[in-house]
Amino acid sequence: MTGFKNFILRGNLVDLAVAVIIGTSFGAVVTTFTNWLTAQMPDSASKVFSNVDNSFGAFLNAVIAFLILAAVVYFFVVTPYVKAKERFFPAEESGTPADIALLEEIRDLLAAQGGQSKTL
C-alpha cells in the first residue's frame, strides 16, 4: 500500500489526469465556438443566417459546463490531493540545504585545523 501511495502522491499522475480532463473540456468549448463563428456565415441559397441562436446557445452551454467541471475538479480532486500530499510528504524546511550545510561545516573544520584552505 505504501508503494501505491508513493506512486499517486509523488509523481505527476494527478496533475496529468487533471490536465487531460480540463483539456478535453476546453476542446469542447473551442469546437462550439468555432461552430458558432462558422454558423454566422450567410447561407448561399437564402442569404439568411442559419442556426446562429442554436450555435451561441451551444457555445454558452459548453462554457458553463467547462466552468462547472473545472470547479468540481478543483474542489474534489486538486484540493484533497494537495492536502494529502502535504500530510504524507511535508515540504522541506526552508534554509540551507543539507549538502550545502555539510560542505560549510567541512570548510569551517578545515579552516580551524590549519587555516591553509582557501575560501571561495
Buried (B, 14 or more C-beta within 10 A) or exposed (E): EEEEEEEBBEEEEBEEEBEEBBEEBBEBBEEBBEBBEEBEEEEEEEEEEEBEEEBBEBBEEBBEBBEEBBEEBEEEBBEEBEEBBEEEEEEEEEEEEEEEEEEEEEBEEBEEEEEEBEEE
